[in-house]
Amino acid sequence: MKLGMPTLVEYARLEENLELCRRLDLEFVEINMNLPVCNPEVTGYAELLRLKQEYGVELTVHLPEELDLGSIHGAMRQGHVQRCKEAIDWASGAEIGILNLHLNSGVYFTLPDRKIWIYEAHQETFLANLAASYAELYPYAREKGVLICIENACNFHLPFIREALDRLAAFPEFALTWDVGHDAKTGFAEGPVIAGYPDRLKHMHLHDFDGKQDHARLYTGQVPVENRLRLAEQKGIGVVVEVKTSQALEDSIRSVRTNFH
């Protein structure tokens, strides 16, 4: 098991994140492409390689959350596929092995008595588009030595998303990230879905949920932290302690090292 940290918005420079990672004796930083500095056009792969060597830490990548590989708009979907390919090239050049991304649920219409997800109402179109996107991306990533991991984003319990996962599981490259805090936020509705693909779990995001605050410090909420860490240890996968401030991260890492043996 490897412990890592997310890119923190309080830092303007990527180096500050790597310095904290080193100081806390963590093994990697998950660089978040939602932040301008964490983009290939701003920080090239050669610079990432240099930083990895200088600070002695590894990296993973979190792709932009707005990516929608099942979009009903062909030009938009192809643009998102292209951005994924650019990120794969970037990661490969920097010898980064894991790309994490969300499976976008799309939009919903709110009716007087319920909400209707557009991708559920037009499920076959959504599923076909999604499968076409991944049919293009999975072999591309495999050839570059990069693993794409799909993260539960409080949506894996939705029937049309479960169906999408079943379709994507037909690809040998299909892999998952278990965000255990998101799982807790849904009342632990997502864990059983992930458990249905036990050999595909390759990455983990670890944070707590106290009933109100998401991405809370570890050991302050409902997540059975040690159980999740034990699973990660058994599988030998990386764990991003995904709290959002440096103080929360330091507190969480201290708690893990005090409680988990």
C-alpha positions as CSV (number, residue, x, y, z in Angstrom):
1,M,0.0,0.0,0.0
2,K,1.2,3.5,-0.9
3,L,-0.1,6.6,0.8
4,G,-0.4,9.8,-1.2
5,M,-2.0,13.2,-1.1
6,P,-4.1,15.4,-3.5
7,T,-3.0,18.7,-5.0
8,L,-4.0,21.4,-2.5
9,V,-5.7,24.5,-3.8
10,E,-4.0,26.6,-1.0
11,Y,-0.7,26.2,-2.9
12,A,0.0,28.2,-6.0
13,R,3.0,26.0,-7.1
14,L,3.2,22.3,-7.7
15,E,6.5,22.2,-5.9
16,E,4.8,23.2,-2.6
17,N,2.7,20.0,-2.8
18,L,5.7,17.8,-3.5
19,E,7.5,19.4,-0.6
20,L,4.7,18.6,1.8
21,C,4.5,15.1,0.4
22,R,8.1,14.6,1.1
23,R,7.9,16.2,4.6
24,L,5.0,13.9,5.6
25,D,6.9,10.9,4.2
26,L,4.1,10.1,1.7
27,E,4.8,8.3,-1.6
28,F,2.9,10.3,-4.2
29,V,0.9,13.3,-5.1
30,E,-2.3,13.1,-7.3
31,I,-2.0,16.1,-9.6
32,N,-5.4,17.5,-10.3
33,M,-6.0,18.8,-13.8
34,N,-8.8,21.1,-12.6
35,L,-5.9,23.4,-11.4
36,P,-4.2,25.4,-14.1
37,V,-0.7,24.5,-13.0
38,C,-1.5,20.8,-13.4
39,N,-1.9,20.9,-17.2
40,P,0.4,19.7,-19.9
41,E,0.5,23.2,-21.5
42,V,1.7,24.7,-18.2
43,T,3.9,22.0,-16.7
44,G,5.3,19.7,-19.3
45,Y,6.2,16.0,-18.8
46,A,9.9,16.8,-18.7
47,E,9.3,19.2,-15.8
48,L,7.2,16.5,-14.0
49,L,10.1,14.0,-14.4
50,R,12.5,16.6,-13.0
51,L,10.2,17.3,-10.0
52,K,9.7,13.6,-9.3
53,Q,13.5,13.1,-9.2
54,E,14.2,16.2,-7.2
55,Y,11.6,15.5,-4.5
56,G,11.7,11.7,-4.6
57,V,7.9,11.2,-4.9
58,E,5.7,9.6,-7.5
59,L,2.6,11.1,-9.2
60,T,-0.8,10.1,-10.3
61,V,-3.2,12.2,-12.3
62,H,-6.9,13.3,-11.7
63,L,-8.5,14.2,-15.0
64,P,-10.9,17.3,-15.2
65,E,-14.2,16.5,-13.6
66,E,-16.2,18.0,-16.5
67,L,-15.0,15.3,-18.9
68,D,-18.1,13.6,-20.4
69,L,-17.2,10.5,-22.4
70,G,-20.9,9.6,-22.9
71,S,-22.0,13.0,-24.2
72,I,-24.8,13.0,-26.8
73,H,-23.0,15.9,-28.6
74,G,-20.5,14.2,-30.9
75,A,-18.1,17.1,-31.2
76,M,-18.0,17.7,-27.5
77,R,-17.5,14.0,-26.8
78,Q,-14.6,13.7,-29.3
79,G,-13.0,16.8,-27.8
80,H,-13.1,15.1,-24.3
81,V,-11.7,11.9,-25.8
82,Q,-8.9,14.0,-27.3
83,R,-8.2,15.7,-24.0
84,C,-7.9,12.3,-22.4
85,K,-5.4,11.2,-25.1
86,E,-3.4,14.3,-24.4
87,A,-3.4,13.5,-20.7
88,I,-2.4,9.9,-21.4
89,D,0.6,11.2,-23.5
90,W,1.5,13.6,-20.8
91,A,1.4,10.9,-18.1
92,S,3.3,8.4,-20.1
93,G,6.0,10.9,-20.8
94,A,6.3,11.6,-17.1
95,E,6.3,7.9,-16.3
96,I,2.9,8.2,-14.4
97,G,0.9,5.0,-14.4
98,I,-2.6,6.0,-13.2
99,L,-5.2,8.4,-14.5
100,N,-8.2,8.8,-12.3
101,L,-11.5,10.1,-13.8
102,H,-15.2,10.4,-13.0
103,L,-18.0,8.7,-14.9
104,N,-20.2,11.7,-15.7
105,S,-23.9,11.3,-15.0
106,G,-24.9,14.1,-17.2
107,V,-27.8,16.5,-16.4
108,Y,-31.3,15.9,-15.1
109,F,-34.6,17.6,-15.5
110,T,-36.5,18.4,-12.3
111,L,-40.2,17.5,-12.5
112,P,-42.8,18.3,-9.8
113,D,-42.6,14.7,-8.4
114,R,-39.1,13.5,-9.5
115,K,-36.0,14.2,-11.4
116,I,-35.2,12.5,-14.7
117,W,-31.6,11.9,-15.8
118,I,-31.3,12.5,-19.5
119,Y,-28.8,9.7,-19.9
120,E,-31.2,7.3,-18.2
121,A,-34.1,8.4,-20.4
122,H,-31.8,7.9,-23.5
123,Q,-29.8,5.1,-22.0
124,E,-28.8,3.1,-25.1
125,T,-27.5,6.3,-26.8
126,F,-25.5,7.1,-23.6
127,L,-24.1,3.5,-23.3
128,A,-23.1,3.3,-27.0
129,N,-21.3,6.7,-26.8
130,L,-19.5,5.7,-23.6
131,A,-18.5,2.4,-25.0
132,A,-17.2,4.0,-28.2
133,S,-15.1,6.5,-26.2
134,Y,-13.5,3.8,-24.0
135,A,-13.0,1.5,-27.0
136,E,-10.8,4.3,-28.3
137,L,-9.1,5.2,-25.0
138,Y,-8.3,1.9,-23.4
139,P,-6.0,0.5,-26.1
140,Y,-4.4,3.9,-26.5
141,A,-3.6,4.0,-22.7
142,R,-2.4,0.4,-22.7
143,E,0.1,1.1,-25.4
144,K,1.4,4.1,-23.4
145,G,1.6,2.1,-20.1
146,V,-1.1,4.1,-18.4
147,L,-4.1,2.7,-16.4
148,I,-7.4,4.5,-16.5
149,C,-9.3,4.2,-13.2
150,I,-13.0,5.2,-13.0
151,E,-13.9,6.8,-9.7
152,N,-17.3,6.5,-8.0
153,A,-18.6,10.1,-7.7
154,C,-21.8,9.5,-5.6
155,N,-23.4,8.0,-8.7
156,F,-22.5,4.3,-8.9
157,H,-25.8,3.4,-7.3
158,L,-27.8,4.9,-10.2
159,P,-29.2,2.1,-12.4
160,F,-27.9,3.5,-15.7
161,I,-24.5,4.0,-14.3
162,R,-24.4,0.5,-13.0
163,E,-25.3,-0.7,-16.5
164,A,-22.5,1.5,-17.9
165,L,-20.0,-0.2,-15.6
166,D,-21.2,-3.6,-16.6
167,R,-20.7,-2.7,-20.3
168,L,-17.2,-1.2,-19.6
169,A,-16.2,-4.3,-17.6
170,A,-16.1,-6.2,-20.8
171,F,-12.9,-4.3,-21.6
172,P,-9.9,-6.1,-20.1
173,E,-8.4,-2.7,-19.2
174,F,-11.4,-1.7,-17.1
175,A,-10.2,-0.5,-13.6
176,L,-11.8,1.3,-10.7
177,T,-11.0,3.8,-8.0
178,W,-13.0,3.4,-4.8
179,D,-13.6,6.8,-3.2
180,V,-14.7,5.6,0.2
181,G,-15.8,9.0,1.4
182,H,-18.2,9.3,-1.6
183,D,-19.4,5.8,-0.8
184,A,-20.2,6.9,2.8
185,K,-22.0,10.0,1.5
186,T,-24.4,7.8,-0.4
187,G,-25.2,5.7,2.7
188,F,-22.6,3.1,1.5
189,A,-24.6,2.4,-1.6
190,E,-21.6,2.4,-3.9
191,G,-19.4,-0.1,-2.1
192,P,-21.4,-3.2,-3.1
193,V,-21.2,-2.0,-6.7
194,I,-17.4,-1.8,-6.5
195,A,-17.3,-5.2,-4.7
196,G,-18.9,-6.7,-7.8
197,Y,-15.7,-6.1,-9.7
198,P,-13.1,-7.2,-7.1
199,D,-10.3,-7.8,-9.5
200,R,-10.7,-4.3,-11.0
201,L,-10.1,-2.2,-7.9
202,K,-6.7,-0.5,-8.6
203,H,-6.8,2.8,-6.7
204,M,-8.4,4.4,-3.6
205,H,-9.4,7.8,-2.4
206,L,-9.7,8.0,1.4
207,H,-11.5,10.7,3.3
208,D,-14.2,10.8,5.9
209,F,-17.9,11.9,5.9
210,D,-19.5,13.0,9.1
211,G,-23.1,13.3,7.8
212,K,-22.5,16.9,6.6
213,Q,-19.0,17.6,5.6
214,D,-17.5,15.7,2.7
215,H,-13.7,15.2,2.4
216,A,-13.5,15.4,6.2
217,R,-10.4,14.5,8.3
218,L,-9.9,10.8,8.8
219,Y,-11.4,9.2,12.0
220,T,-14.0,12.0,12.3
221,G,-17.0,10.4,10.6
222,Q,-18.7,7.3,9.3
223,V,-15.9,5.7,7.2
224,P,-14.3,2.5,8.7
225,V,-10.9,3.8,7.9
226,E,-8.8,0.8,9.1
227,N,-11.0,-1.6,7.2
228,R,-10.5,0.4,4.0
229,L,-6.7,0.7,4.6
230,R,-6.5,-3.1,5.2
231,L,-8.2,-3.7,1.9
232,A,-5.8,-1.4,0.1
233,E,-2.9,-3.1,1.8
234,Q,-4.1,-6.5,0.7
235,K,-4.4,-5.4,-2.9
236,G,-1.2,-3.3,-2.9
237,I,-2.9,-0.2,-4.3
238,G,-2.3,3.5,-3.8
239,V,-4.4,5.5,-1.4
240,V,-4.9,9.2,-1.8
241,V,-5.7,10.8,1.6
242,E,-8.1,13.2,-0.1
243,V,-8.7,15.9,2.4
244,K,-8.5,19.5,1.1
245,T,-6.1,21.5,3.4
246,S,-2.6,20.9,4.6
247,Q,-3.6,21.0,8.2
248,A,-6.4,18.3,7.6
249,L,-3.8,16.2,5.7
250,E,-1.2,16.4,8.5
251,D,-3.9,15.5,11.1
252,S,-5.2,12.6,9.0
253,I,-1.7,11.2,8.3
254,R,-0.9,11.4,12.0
255,S,-4.1,9.6,12.9
256,V,-3.4,6.8,10.4
257,R,0.1,6.3,11.7
258,T,-1.3,6.2,15.3
259,N,-4.2,3.9,14.7
260,F,-3.4,1.6,11.7
261,H,-0.8,-1.2,12.3
